[in-house]
């Protein structure tokens, strides 16, 4: 009787010695695989984010010119960098369309001070790709002129509900009539989210304003905008950017279930 008890006790102890260490070893090994998988995903995300970044004064969105008194509004952009922009459009409020192919609007606001609640404007709306983060550079009008050069065009954005001026375009008198002009947007934080709208407000002179989508290289600038860097034909206005990235969030691991084949 004592021998059988001893044998059973020995067998039980032996079984525990065989099974328990194997089970204890399996758990750390499984967790090592999970940690390695997570670290690998993190490295891949960093590589992907860096590979999608670009730098330089590059065209982001271009808006079409042409007749303002024909067709439907809003009008879709005729160029978008589809890596960062899903869609964009231009619209107007309070301006009077004019029958001229040089993208002409009549402004009736002669007030010397800008009241954003009453002043006419054009709106340029861009819709960002999910995860996009864009460092904007400039809003450019490649060819601008007016019957009365005293008219002012001021840019504001929806980022602060149009509360602050970002700058004004410059109209100058010179032999070629039109001028290349831009507003510097580098003071803005990187734009993210889903949508941003820029408005060009018109005031200070009741007149007709011309913004043709010209390809002429002869237009000089009164505000230092470089033709070599910023001129793009085919648009009445366009946005450029300095850098941009797509932020890809890492996947979330909610659970881990080992396969039965790993236990042995």
Backbone as CSV, one residue per row, in Angstrom:
resi,resn,N_x,N_y,N_z,CA_x,CA_y,CA_z,C_x,C_y,C_z
1,UNK,0.838,-1.207,0.000,0.000,0.000,0.000,0.860,1.238,0.000
2,UNK,1.902,1.212,0.833,2.790,2.364,0.872,3.545,2.523,-0.420
3,UNK,3.906,1.391,-1.087,4.620,1.449,-2.343,3.766,2.085,-3.419
4,UNK,2.468,1.705,-3.481,1.574,2.245,-4.507,1.373,3.745,-4.305
5,UNK,1.263,4.136,-3.064,1.100,5.569,-2.798,2.314,6.338,-3.240
6,UNK,3.495,5.761,-2.943,4.743,6.426,-3.328,4.864,6.538,-4.823
7,UNK,4.499,5.445,-5.551,4.569,5.455,-6.996,3.623,6.497,-7.582
8,UNK,2.430,6.599,-7.058,1.454,7.580,-7.561,1.963,8.990,-7.338
9,UNK,2.576,9.189,-6.139,3.112,10.510,-5.842,4.257,10.850,-6.769
10,UNK,5.105,9.837,-7.042,6.209,10.061,-7.962,5.724,10.352,-9.364
11,UNK,4.699,9.644,-9.781,4.148,9.847,-11.127,3.564,11.243,-11.266
12,UNK,2.832,11.667,-10.222,2.232,12.996,-10.266,3.302,14.068,-10.316
13,UNK,4.335,13.924,-9.521,5.432,14.896,-9.514,6.135,14.930,-10.845
14,UNK,6.342,13.746,-11.419,7.016,13.656,-12.716,6.199,14.316,-13.804
15,UNK,4.892,14.133,-13.792,4.010,14.736,-14.794,4.045,16.258,-14.701
16,UNK,4.043,16.760,-13.470,4.111,18.207,-13.279,5.427,18.750,-13.793
17,UNK,6.479,18.032,-13.590,7.796,18.478,-14.030,7.886,18.527,-15.541
18,UNK,7.185,17.645,-16.224,7.230,17.597,-17.687,6.355,18.664,-18.324
19,UNK,5.187,18.903,-17.774,4.214,19.801,-18.408,4.419,21.243,-18.009
20,UNK,4.607,21.503,-16.741,4.621,22.878,-16.251,5.728,23.729,-16.861
21,UNK,6.990,23.247,-16.960,8.016,24.095,-17.571,7.699,24.449,-19.011
22,UNK,7.151,23.485,-19.773,6.816,23.746,-21.173,5.775,24.845,-21.284
23,UNK,4.783,24.851,-20.423,3.726,25.861,-20.441,4.284,27.234,-20.076
24,UNK,5.193,27.280,-19.097,5.785,28.546,-18.672,6.667,29.131,-19.771
25,UNK,7.339,28.263,-20.524,8.186,28.735,-21.605,7.368,29.265,-22.767
26,UNK,6.193,28.693,-23.021,5.378,29.077,-24.174,4.833,30.509,-24.046
27,UNK,4.430,30.914,-22.858,3.826,32.236,-22.670,4.798,33.363,-22.991
28,UNK,6.025,33.367,-22.456,6.963,34.426,-22.834,7.265,34.441,-24.321
29,UNK,7.402,33.272,-24.951,7.692,33.212,-26.382,6.573,33.825,-27.194
30,UNK,5.328,33.585,-26.807,4.166,34.160,-27.502,4.181,35.683,-27.385
31,UNK,4.474,36.173,-26.182,4.499,37.616,-25.991,5.636,38.256,-26.760
32,UNK,6.760,37.562,-26.893,7.862,38.070,-27.697,7.421,38.259,-29.147
33,UNK,6.645,37.325,-29.667,6.165,37.424,-31.040,5.229,38.618,-31.209
34,UNK,4.373,38.861,-30.214,3.465,40.002,-30.272,4.252,41.304,-30.278
35,UNK,5.240,41.413,-29.379,6.044,42.633,-29.303,6.831,42.865,-30.582
36,UNK,7.393,41.783,-31.150,8.140,41.907,-32.395,7.223,42.363,-33.527
37,UNK,6.019,41.842,-33.564,5.042,42.218,-34.594,4.683,43.694,-34.476
38,UNK,4.449,44.157,-33.233,4.096,45.560,-33.010,5.248,46.477,-33.404
39,UNK,6.481,46.098,-33.025,7.633,46.934,-33.372,7.822,47.003,-34.881
40,UNK,7.619,45.885,-35.557,7.745,45.854,-37.022,6.728,46.766,-37.683
41,UNK,5.488,46.748,-37.177,4.450,47.642,-37.717,4.839,49.096,-37.517
42,UNK,5.394,49.429,-36.341,5.795,50.808,-36.071,6.852,51.286,-37.047
43,UNK,7.837,50.427,-37.349,8.879,50.799,-38.305,8.292,51.009,-39.686
44,UNK,7.378,50.125,-40.091,6.742,50.256,-41.404,5.953,51.545,-41.510
45,UNK,5.258,51.944,-40.432,4.491,53.196,-40.438,5.417,54.388,-40.619
46,UNK,6.556,54.386,-39.906,7.508,55.492,-40.027,8.070,55.575,-41.434
47,UNK,8.382,54.427,-42.029,8.892,54.416,-43.398,7.852,54.943,-44.362
48,UNK,6.597,54.518,-44.194,5.529,54.956,-45.083,5.295,56.450,-44.954
49,UNK,5.273,56.968,-43.721,5.047,58.402,-43.521,6.147,59.225,-44.162
50,UNK,7.399,58.792,-44.001,8.491,59.559,-44.575,8.498,59.469,-46.088
51,UNK,8.072,58.347,-46.647,8.077,58.200,-48.102,7.000,59.033,-48.765
52,UNK,5.968,59.421,-48.028,4.902,60.220,-48.601,5.120,61.715,-48.404
53,UNK,6.212,62.122,-47.789,6.494,63.534,-47.595,7.171,64.141,-48.811
54,UNK,6.800,65.382,-49.167,7.417,66.091,-50.277,7.750,67.506,-49.821
55,UNK,8.715,68.101,-50.497,9.163,69.423,-50.101,9.374,70.289,-51.339
56,UNK,9.169,71.604,-51.198,9.378,72.542,-52.290,8.129,73.357,-52.554
57,UNK,8.285,74.420,-53.358,7.155,75.269,-53.719,6.414,74.605,-54.890
58,UNK,5.480,73.750,-54.550,4.815,72.897,-55.525,3.336,73.248,-55.613
59,UNK,2.795,73.181,-56.832,1.373,73.476,-57.012,0.528,72.405,-56.339
60,UNK,-0.442,72.849,-55.550,-1.335,71.945,-54.825,-2.708,71.862,-55.480
61,UNK,-3.290,73.031,-55.791,-4.623,73.117,-56.398,-4.627,74.278,-57.385
62,UNK,-5.273,74.080,-58.537,-5.444,75.164,-59.503,-6.921,75.360,-59.823
63,UNK,-7.348,76.626,-59.957,-8.749,76.949,-60.190,-8.921,77.560,-61.586
64,UNK,-9.963,77.155,-62.310,-10.099,77.538,-63.721,-10.518,78.988,-63.918
65,UNK,-10.133,79.550,-65.077,-10.567,80.887,-65.473,-11.710,80.794,-66.467
66,UNK,-11.713,81.714,-67.449,-12.760,81.708,-68.463,-13.887,82.674,-68.155
67,UNK,-14.981,82.510,-68.848,-16.152,83.382,-68.655,-16.782,83.147,-67.281
68,UNK,-17.092,84.214,-66.603,-17.739,84.092,-65.295,-19.260,84.080,-65.403
69,UNK,-19.798,84.554,-66.548,-21.254,84.673,-66.668,-21.887,83.461,-67.334
70,UNK,-21.145,82.419,-67.519,-21.707,81.207,-68.123,-21.368,79.985,-67.296
71,UNK,-22.151,78.915,-67.485,-21.903,77.683,-66.760,-22.455,77.717,-65.348
72,UNK,-22.205,76.663,-64.617,-22.753,76.527,-63.263,-21.684,76.816,-62.214
73,UNK,-22.136,77.206,-61.055,-21.286,77.467,-59.892,-21.764,76.625,-58.718
74,UNK,-20.894,76.197,-57.832,-19.436,76.345,-57.861,-18.793,75.536,-58.982
75,UNK,-17.554,75.910,-59.327,-16.802,75.229,-60.369,-15.684,74.412,-59.746
76,UNK,-15.541,73.197,-60.267,-14.493,72.331,-59.751,-13.109,72.823,-60.171
77,UNK,-12.127,72.571,-59.338,-10.747,72.890,-59.679,-10.344,72.131,-60.938
78,UNK,-9.478,72.747,-61.735,-8.991,72.041,-62.936,-7.609,71.439,-62.713
79,UNK,-7.143,71.474,-61.468,-5.954,70.711,-61.073,-6.006,70.465,-59.575
80,UNK,-5.743,69.229,-59.157,-5.558,68.898,-57.741,-4.431,67.888,-57.618
81,UNK,-3.622,68.047,-56.607,-2.634,67.028,-56.271,-3.377,65.951,-55.480
82,UNK,-3.703,64.870,-56.153,-4.615,63.878,-55.575,-4.011,63.099,-54.406
83,UNK,-2.710,63.221,-54.193,-2.105,62.575,-53.027,-2.611,63.208,-51.732
84,UNK,-2.878,64.522,-51.783,-3.247,65.250,-50.573,-4.625,65.908,-50.643
85,UNK,-5.158,66.119,-51.848,-6.435,66.808,-52.022,-7.420,65.898,-52.745
86,UNK,-8.581,65.683,-52.141,-9.594,64.816,-52.766,-10.443,65.586,-53.782
87,UNK,-10.713,66.872,-53.509,-11.488,67.708,-54.430,-11.344,69.164,-54.011
88,UNK,-11.722,70.069,-54.914,-11.664,71.504,-54.618,-12.595,72.232,-55.569
89,UNK,-13.057,73.419,-55.167,-13.930,74.198,-56.033,-13.802,75.681,-55.731
90,UNK,-14.319,76.495,-56.666,-14.349,77.944,-56.510,-15.785,78.416,-56.648
91,UNK,-16.164,79.429,-55.873,-17.491,80.011,-55.935,-17.366,81.508,-55.666
92,UNK,-18.458,82.236,-55.776,-18.416,83.675,-55.509,-19.682,84.111,-54.797
93,UNK,-19.596,85.284,-54.152,-20.744,85.854,-53.457,-20.660,87.381,-53.537
94,UNK,-21.707,88.021,-54.063,-21.780,89.477,-54.112,-21.103,90.129,-55.303
95,UNK,-20.284,89.409,-56.033,-19.661,89.930,-57.243,-20.615,89.767,-58.428
96,UNK,-20.397,90.550,-59.478,-21.249,90.484,-60.667,-20.459,89.863,-61.812
97,UNK,-20.889,88.708,-62.337,-20.193,88.095,-63.474,-20.206,89.017,-64.691
98,UNK,-19.216,88.860,-65.558,-19.060,89.737,-66.716,-18.739,88.893,-67.941
99,UNK,-19.296,89.291,-69.075,-19.150,88.523,-70.312,-17.796,88.806,-70.966
100,UNK,-16.786,88.105,-70.470,-15.423,88.286,-70.970,-14.648,87.009,-70.653
101,UNK,-13.845,86.531,-71.595,-13.125,85.268,-71.407,-11.965,85.382,-70.429
102,UNK,-11.675,86.601,-69.973,-10.508,86.816,-69.101,-10.854,86.722,-67.618
103,UNK,-11.879,85.991,-67.292,-12.313,85.753,-65.908,-12.487,87.081,-65.177
104,UNK,-13.538,87.794,-65.546,-13.783,89.145,-65.050,-14.994,89.162,-64.125
105,UNK,-14.843,89.846,-63.004,-15.960,90.136,-62.110,-16.048,91.648,-61.917
106,UNK,-17.290,92.122,-61.736,-17.501,93.519,-61.373,-17.703,93.604,-59.865
107,UNK,-16.933,94.495,-59.239,-17.056,94.735,-57.810,-17.737,96.084,-57.594
108,UNK,-18.760,96.113,-56.757,-19.481,97.369,-56.477,-19.166,97.917,-55.091
109,UNK,-18.243,97.278,-54.388,-17.916,97.679,-53.021,-16.780,98.708,-53.032
110,UNK,-17.113,99.971,-52.833,-16.100,101.033,-52.838,-15.664,101.448,-51.435
111,UNK,-16.127,100.764,-50.422,-15.771,101.111,-49.041,-14.261,101.010,-48.828
112,UNK,-13.699,102.010,-48.155,-12.255,102.026,-47.915,-11.827,101.031,-46.845
113,UNK,-12.746,100.583,-46.045,-12.437,99.584,-45.016,-13.199,98.302,-45.325
114,UNK,-12.601,97.188,-44.974,-13.212,95.898,-45.276,-14.151,95.459,-44.166
115,UNK,-15.390,95.189,-44.534,-16.374,94.583,-43.644,-16.687,93.211,-44.217
116,UNK,-16.187,92.159,-43.571,-16.357,90.815,-44.134,-17.812,90.359,-44.147
117,UNK,-18.669,91.045,-43.415,-20.084,90.669,-43.390,-20.843,91.174,-44.614
118,UNK,-20.296,92.173,-45.302,-20.994,92.753,-46.449,-20.170,92.737,-47.733
119,UNK,-18.859,92.592,-47.639,-17.993,92.674,-48.822,-18.167,91.460,-49.720
120,UNK,-18.126,91.657,-51.033,-18.185,90.521,-51.964,-16.875,89.735,-51.923
121,UNK,-16.942,88.476,-52.336,-15.723,87.652,-52.284,-15.829,86.465,-53.233
122,UNK,-14.673,85.901,-53.529,-14.584,84.564,-54.115,-14.141,83.603,-53.020
123,UNK,-14.649,82.386,-53.062,-14.252,81.366,-52.081,-13.571,80.202,-52.798
124,UNK,-12.428,79.810,-52.263,-11.658,78.684,-52.796,-11.634,77.603,-51.728
125,UNK,-12.308,76.503,-51.975,-12.467,75.442,-50.973,-11.681,74.212,-51.389
126,UNK,-10.889,73.683,-50.449,-10.145,72.453,-50.708,-10.539,71.402,-49.680
127,UNK,-10.702,70.173,-50.150,-11.040,69.032,-49.302,-9.834,68.101,-49.232
128,UNK,-9.352,67.874,-48.020,-8.120,67.122,-47.830,-8.368,65.621,-47.804
129,UNK,-7.384,64.878,-48.295,-7.367,63.429,-48.153,-7.192,63.092,-46.668
130,UNK,-7.796,62.023,-46.228,-7.693,61.622,-44.827,-6.231,61.447,-44.419
131,UNK,-5.850,62.085,-43.312,-4.494,61.966,-42.803,-3.513,62.979,-43.357
132,UNK,-3.959,63.822,-44.304,-3.051,64.796,-44.917,-2.698,65.911,-43.941
133,UNK,-1.455,66.311,-43.972,-0.965,67.458,-43.208,-0.117,68.286,-44.167
134,UNK,-0.551,69.534,-44.430,0.047,70.326,-45.510,0.549,71.661,-44.976
135,UNK,1.788,71.960,-45.302,2.393,73.255,-44.978,2.241,74.143,-46.217
136,UNK,1.251,75.028,-46.200,0.970,75.861,-47.365,2.049,76.914,-47.564
137,UNK,2.224,77.301,-48.829,3.239,78.285,-49.176,2.606,79.607,-49.614
138,UNK,1.872,79.616,-50.731,1.282,80.856,-51.249,-0.034,80.596,-51.979
139,UNK,-0.836,81.650,-52.040,-1.975,81.713,-52.943,-1.582,82.691,-54.037
140,UNK,-1.568,82.214,-55.275,-1.007,82.978,-56.387,-2.077,83.316,-57.411
141,UNK,-2.068,84.560,-57.892,-2.833,84.962,-59.073,-1.804,85.301,-60.151
142,UNK,-1.728,84.525,-61.218,-0.652,84.711,-62.200,-0.796,85.950,-63.073
143,UNK,-2.008,86.470,-63.197,-2.226,87.671,-64.017,-3.414,88.436,-63.437
144,UNK,-3.158,89.651,-62.948,-4.202,90.438,-62.297,-4.161,91.882,-62.793
145,UNK,-5.337,92.416,-63.082,-5.456,93.823,-63.459,-6.878,94.281,-63.170
146,UNK,-7.088,95.597,-63.167,-8.414,96.163,-62.930,-8.517,97.504,-63.635
147,UNK,-9.744,97.912,-63.944,-9.928,99.229,-64.531,-9.508,100.314,-63.543
148,UNK,-9.719,100.070,-62.267,-9.269,100.992,-61.230,-8.292,100.238,-60.336
149,UNK,-7.008,100.612,-60.429,-5.979,99.889,-59.695,-6.032,100.095,-58.189
150,UNK,-6.930,100.939,-57.722,-7.068,101.161,-56.282,-7.867,100.063,-55.585
151,UNK,-8.491,99.178,-56.365,-9.252,98.098,-55.754,-8.313,97.203,-54.939
152,UNK,-8.823,96.691,-53.832,-8.027,95.820,-52.967,-8.641,94.432,-52.896
153,UNK,-7.762,93.441,-52.886,-8.161,92.039,-52.792,-7.458,91.438,-51.583
154,UNK,-8.227,91.124,-50.554,-7.647,90.622,-49.305,-8.025,89.158,-49.086
155,UNK,-7.076,88.383,-48.587,-7.260,86.943,-48.377,-7.461,86.639,-46.892
156,UNK,-8.465,85.827,-46.605,-8.701,85.317,-45.250,-9.084,83.840,-45.356
157,UNK,-9.114,83.154,-44.213,-9.387,81.716,-44.261,-10.393,81.284,-43.207
158,UNK,-10.956,80.107,-43.434,-11.919,79.527,-42.492,-11.228,79.000,-41.231
159,UNK,-9.894,78.942,-41.227,-9.179,78.412,-40.069,-9.460,79.221,-38.807
160,UNK,-9.702,80.542,-38.981,-10.082,81.367,-37.828,-11.404,82.082,-38.084
161,UNK,-12.238,81.464,-38.944,-13.545,82.024,-39.291,-13.412,83.408,-39.936
162,UNK,-12.363,83.566,-40.751,-12.128,84.773,-41.551,-11.888,86.024,-40.690
163,UNK,-11.360,85.813,-39.503,-11.165,86.939,-38.587,-9.915,87.758,-38.896
164,UNK,-8.912,87.126,-39.515,-7.613,87.777,-39.688,-7.212,87.852,-41.155
165,UNK,-6.640,88.984,-41.546,-6.117,89.131,-42.904,-4.818,88.343,-43.045
166,UNK,-4.702,87.588,-44.143,-3.464,86.871,-44.455,-2.589,87.668,-45.420
167,UNK,-3.139,88.753,-45.943,-2.385,89.585,-46.880,-3.262,90.011,-48.046
168,UNK,-2.727,90.907,-48.887,-3.469,91.418,-50.045,-2.640,91.264,-51.318
169,UNK,-3.329,91.021,-52.422,-2.680,90.960,-53.727,-2.292,92.375,-54.164
170,UNK,-1.269,92.444,-55.003,-0.733,93.734,-55.436,-1.022,93.971,-56.915
171,UNK,-1.674,95.091,-57.219,-1.902,95.499,-58.602,-0.999,96.693,-58.890
172,UNK,-0.221,96.592,-59.964,0.685,97.686,-60.318,0.463,98.097,-61.770
173,UNK,0.810,99.344,-62.087,0.766,99.835,-63.468,2.107,99.564,-64.141
174,UNK,2.072,98.891,-65.263,3.289,98.658,-66.038,2.889,98.401,-67.483
175,UNK,3.830,98.375,-68.419,3.486,98.324,-69.846,2.646,97.134,-70.263
176,UNK,2.730,96.004,-69.547,2.023,94.812,-69.967,0.624,94.701,-69.374
177,UNK,0.232,95.614,-68.511,-1.117,95.613,-67.962,-1.293,94.700,-66.773
178,UNK,-1.076,93.405,-66.971,-1.267,92.435,-65.893,-0.012,92.301,-65.041
179,UNK,-0.206,91.796,-63.834,0.934,91.532,-62.959,0.765,90.183,-62.265
180,UNK,1.893,89.565,-61.946,1.943,88.329,-61.162,1.991,88.715,-59.692
181,UNK,1.101,88.152,-58.894,1.029,88.543,-57.488,0.622,87.353,-56.619
182,UNK,0.993,87.407,-55.346,0.666,86.296,-54.453,0.563,86.774,-53.015
183,UNK,-0.056,85.940,-52.187,-0.143,86.171,-50.748,0.570,85.023,-50.047
184,UNK,1.480,85.361,-49.159,2.267,84.368,-48.438,1.419,83.721,-47.338
185,UNK,1.327,82.389,-47.368,0.525,81.653,-46.384,1.379,80.860,-45.399
186,UNK,2.692,81.108,-45.404,3.589,80.301,-44.579,3.404,80.532,-43.078
187,UNK,2.716,81.602,-42.705,2.467,81.853,-41.274,1.398,80.927,-40.699
188,UNK,0.636,80.278,-41.565,-0.416,79.377,-41.098,0.186,78.087,-40.553
189,UNK,-0.457,77.473,-39.563,-0.030,76.137,-39.140,-0.362,75.134,-40.237
190,UNK,0.254,73.974,-40.182,-0.084,72.932,-41.154,-1.590,72.694,-41.156
191,UNK,-2.176,72.649,-42.348,-3.612,72.399,-42.420,-3.866,70.905,-42.371
192,UNK,-4.852,70.527,-41.570,-5.261,69.133,-41.423,-6.781,69.116,-41.399
193,UNK,-7.334,67.948,-41.117,-8.799,67.860,-41.055,-9.388,67.546,-42.411
194,UNK,-10.605,67.986,-42.628,-11.310,67.600,-43.845,-11.419,68.712,-44.876
195,UNK,-11.588,69.984,-44.452,-11.866,71.043,-45.417,-11.347,72.406,-44.924
196,UNK,-10.810,73.190,-45.875,-10.374,74.556,-45.599,-10.840,75.436,-46.752
197,UNK,-11.335,76.636,-46.426,-11.787,77.589,-47.447,-11.017,78.897,-47.303
198,UNK,-10.560,79.412,-48.441,-9.956,80.735,-48.493,-10.903,81.673,-49.238
199,UNK,-11.035,82.887,-48.724,-11.863,83.890,-49.391,-10.993,85.055,-49.852
200,UNK,-11.269,85.528,-51.063,-10.647,86.738,-51.581,-11.710,87.830,-51.547
201,UNK,-11.574,88.770,-50.621,-12.542,89.860,-50.463,-12.143,91.051,-51.348
202,UNK,-13.148,91.704,-51.940,-12.933,92.855,-52.827,-13.512,94.113,-52.178
203,UNK,-12.707,95.191,-52.166,-13.187,96.450,-51.578,-12.323,97.623,-52.060
204,UNK,-12.687,98.833,-51.666,-11.929,100.080,-51.871,-12.109,100.721,-53.250
205,UNK,-12.743,100.049,-54.194,-13.007,100.670,-55.503,-14.058,99.847,-56.242
206,UNK,-15.056,100.536,-56.771,-16.072,99.883,-57.601,-15.517,99.813,-59.020
207,UNK,-15.208,98.596,-59.473,-14.525,98.453,-60.759,-14.636,97.022,-61.268
208,UNK,-14.093,96.783,-62.444,-14.018,95.443,-63.014,-12.612,94.893,-62.781
209,UNK,-12.530,93.639,-62.359,-11.240,93.006,-62.065,-11.026,91.843,-63.026
210,UNK,-9.819,91.800,-63.603,-9.455,90.782,-64.590,-8.433,89.820,-63.976
211,UNK,-8.715,88.514,-64.066,-7.762,87.491,-63.601,-7.678,86.382,-64.652
212,UNK,-7.130,86.675,-65.829,-7.100,85.668,-66.894,-6.144,84.512,-66.577
213,UNK,-6.453,83.327,-67.118,-5.558,82.177,-66.944,-4.518,82.199,-68.071
214,UNK,-3.701,83.229,-68.075,-2.767,83.493,-69.162,-1.499,82.674,-69.037
215,UNK,-0.838,82.433,-70.181,0.448,81.736,-70.195,1.596,82.682,-70.520
216,UNK,1.337,83.992,-70.533,2.365,84.963,-70.890,3.470,85.029,-69.844
217,UNK,4.733,85.052,-70.266,5.848,85.153,-69.325,6.243,86.592,-69.005
218,UNK,5.489,87.566,-69.515,5.918,88.960,-69.409,5.371,89.702,-68.201
219,UNK,4.570,89.049,-67.394,3.933,89.753,-66.287,4.907,89.883,-65.123
220,UNK,5.179,91.098,-64.741,6.083,91.343,-63.623,5.296,91.355,-62.317
221,UNK,6.015,91.460,-61.214,5.383,91.416,-59.898,5.764,92.633,-59.084
222,UNK,4.779,93.168,-58.375,5.046,94.281,-57.477,5.281,93.860,-56.056
223,UNK,5.211,92.551,-55.778,5.395,92.074,-54.402,6.488,91.008,-54.291
224,UNK,7.307,90.901,-55.320,8.439,89.980,-55.252,8.130,88.538,-55.593
225,UNK,6.934,88.237,-56.083,6.613,86.868,-56.475,7.466,86.459,-57.673
226,UNK,8.190,85.368,-57.549,9.117,84.931,-58.586,8.381,84.198,-59.701
227,UNK,8.554,84.701,-60.945,7.937,84.021,-62.084,8.500,82.616,-62.242
228,UNK,9.803,82.471,-62.122,10.443,81.174,-62.328,9.948,80.130,-61.333
229,UNK,9.631,80.564,-60.117,9.216,79.634,-59.067,7.715,79.396,-59.046
230,UNK,6.932,80.451,-59.319,5.507,80.376,-59.014,4.550,80.439,-60.200
231,UNK,5.030,80.720,-61.394,4.073,80.890,-62.486,3.608,79.544,-63.029
232,UNK,2.280,79.341,-63.065,1.653,78.173,-63.691,0.487,78.672,-64.537
233,UNK,0.454,78.287,-65.786,-0.623,78.733,-66.668,-1.843,77.831,-66.531
234,UNK,-2.970,78.322,-67.042,-4.183,77.510,-67.060,-5.101,77.699,-65.876
235,UNK,-4.756,78.617,-64.953,-5.575,78.850,-63.766,-5.681,80.348,-63.507
236,UNK,-6.836,80.783,-62.974,-6.930,82.175,-62.549,-6.242,82.360,-61.198
237,UNK,-6.168,81.260,-60.420,-5.479,81.279,-59.128,-5.094,79.854,-58.763
238,UNK,-4.063,79.732,-57.925,-3.665,78.401,-57.464,-2.943,78.503,-56.133
239,UNK,-2.965,77.400,-55.405,-2.286,77.269,-54.123,-1.007,76.464,-54.302
240,UNK,0.076,76.895,-53.626,1.296,76.111,-53.592,1.581,75.708,-52.158
241,UNK,2.431,74.683,-51.996,2.769,74.226,-50.657,4.260,73.955,-50.567
242,UNK,4.777,74.002,-49.340,6.205,73.774,-49.093,6.499,72.318,-48.771
243,UNK,5.622,71.674,-48.005,5.804,70.266,-47.668,4.463,69.668,-47.290
244,UNK,4.392,68.352,-47.361,3.140,67.666,-47.016,3.436,66.211,-46.692
245,UNK,2.618,65.639,-45.826,2.741,64.233,-45.479,1.351,63.627,-45.323
246,UNK,1.304,62.325,-45.408,0.102,61.564,-45.057,0.418,60.792,-43.789
247,UNK,-0.284,61.088,-42.718,-0.070,60.405,-41.445,-0.946,59.167,-41.410
248,UNK,-0.312,58.006,-41.390,-1.043,56.738,-41.379,-1.031,56.186,-39.964
249,UNK,-2.179,56.145,-39.273,-2.194,55.632,-37.900,-1.894,54.137,-37.872
250,UNK,-1.123,53.660,-36.883,-0.830,52.227,-36.788,-2.083,51.447,-36.431
251,UNK,-2.175,50.194,-36.865,-3.339,49.382,-36.506,-3.358,49.093,-35.015
252,UNK,-4.550,48.903,-34.480,-4.718,48.604,-33.062,-4.855,47.103,-32.866
253,UNK,-3.995,46.522,-32.024,-4.071,45.094,-31.716,-4.937,44.934,-30.474
254,UNK,-6.105,44.388,-30.658,-7.051,44.258,-29.545,-6.965,42.915,-28.838
255,UNK,-6.499,41.876,-29.537,-6.393,40.558,-28.903,-5.393,39.715,-29.664
256,UNK,-4.944,38.666,-29.028,-4.006,37.738,-29.653,-4.383,36.321,-29.252
257,UNK,-4.639,35.476,-30.231,-5.011,34.084,-29.955,-3.991,33.173,-30.602
258,UNK,-3.227,32.432,-29.835,-2.236,31.522,-30.408,-2.911,30.368,-31.117
259,UNK,-2.284,29.869,-32.172,-2.814,28.689,-32.856,-2.458,27.463,-32.049
260,UNK,-3.280,26.437,-32.207,-3.069,25.222,-31.428,-1.749,24.554,-31.780
261,UNK,-1.224,24.844,-32.989,0.012,24.211,-33.413,1.225,24.710,-32.660
262,UNK,1.133,25.879,-31.989,2.268,26.417,-31.255,2.466,25.736,-29.893
263,UNK,1.440,25.043,-29.446,1.546,24.352,-28.157,1.994,22.933,-28.390
264,UNK,3.071,22.529,-27.810,3.527,21.173,-28.020,4.401,20.715,-26.870
